[in-house]
Amino acid sequence: MSPSDERDERARAAPLLRRFPAWIPSADADRWLARLLAEVPWKQEHITVFGRRHAMPRLSCWMADPGCDYRYSDLQNVVEPWCATAVELRERVSVELGCRFNSLLLNLYRDGRDSMGWHADDERELDPTAPIASLSLGAARTFRFRSRSPDGPGPVALELGHGELVVMDAPTQEHWQHALPRRLRVRSPRVNLTFRVVRPSP
């Protein structure tokens, strides 16, 4: 079996993840969170499902280098310039992982009522061989995975804490979906940053 085939088999059995708990110390993570809440031009996007327009249950922002357009759920994201805090965090994550990320999706979950449904980050704009680095700041939330195969392994759940970095390595997106379910007892906000590699448009 070739190394790529072996890696694919491993990804079918379980998501290929690297976890860095408390990657940012708590006091520093508090500062990063406060800065992002103030600096990022948060907005609530809307999507159309079965002909009806719905507000997404979270706020978001897409920051990227020029030419790195990104579309998901039939939503064409408006590219915002990198804010100062996002630039600093991108540099730290890129150095840690040895990967130069050119784009960032930020999601603000205002409290436990905000959520993210099941999906895979497999849009055609994304480089399928590159990792996706997910940084959590704020309230702890449960990050769930489920196999895309009807006869695949059972679900996986991670409790992501303040300052934790999780890396989803390829080909995880081919075989698994992930979600962030509601948690009504959570009263405080969480910001999630997912650093990505987009294949720039011609």
FENTADA-V306870 format. One record per residue. N is the residue number from 1. BURIAL is + if it has 9 or more other ideal C-beta (glycine too) atoms within 8 Angstrom, else -. Layout:
n | burial
N | BURIAL
N | BURIAL
//
This chain:
n | burial
1 | -
2 | -
3 | -
4 | -
5 | -
6 | +
7 | +
8 | +
9 | +
10 | +
11 | +
12 | +
13 | -
14 | -
15 | +
16 | +
17 | +
18 | -
19 | +
20 | +
21 | -
22 | +
23 | +
24 | +
25 | -
26 | +
27 | -
28 | +
29 | +
30 | +
31 | -
32 | +
33 | +
34 | -
35 | +
36 | +
37 | +
38 | -
39 | +
40 | +
41 | -
42 | +
43 | -
44 | +
45 | -
46 | -
47 | +
48 | -
49 | -
50 | -
51 | -
52 | -
53 | -
54 | -
55 | -
56 | +
57 | -
58 | +
59 | +
60 | +
61 | +
62 | +
63 | +
64 | +
65 | -
66 | -
67 | -
68 | +
69 | +
70 | +
71 | +
72 | -
73 | -
74 | -
75 | -
76 | -
77 | +
78 | -
79 | +
80 | +
81 | -
82 | +
83 | +
84 | -
85 | +
86 | +
87 | +
88 | -
89 | +
90 | +
91 | -
92 | -
93 | +
94 | +
95 | -
96 | +
97 | +
98 | -
99 | +
100 | -
101 | +
102 | +
103 | +
104 | +
105 | +
106 | +
107 | +
108 | +
109 | +
110 | -
111 | +
112 | +
113 | -
114 | +
115 | +
116 | +
117 | -
118 | -
119 | +
120 | +
121 | +
122 | -
123 | -
124 | -
125 | +
126 | +
127 | -
128 | +
129 | -
130 | +
131 | +
132 | +
133 | +
134 | +
135 | +
136 | +
137 | +
138 | +
139 | +
140 | +
141 | +
142 | +
143 | +
144 | +
145 | +
146 | +
147 | +
148 | +
149 | -
150 | -
151 | -
152 | -
153 | -
154 | -
155 | -
156 | +
157 | -
158 | +
159 | -
160 | +
161 | +
162 | +
163 | +
164 | +
165 | +
166 | +
167 | +
168 | +
169 | -
170 | +
171 | +
172 | +
173 | +
174 | +
175 | +
176 | +
177 | +
178 | +
179 | +
180 | +
181 | -
182 | -
183 | -
184 | -
185 | -
186 | +
187 | -
188 | -
189 | +
190 | +
191 | +
192 | +
193 | +
194 | +
195 | +
196 | +
197 | +
198 | +
199 | -
200 | +
201 | -
202 | -
//
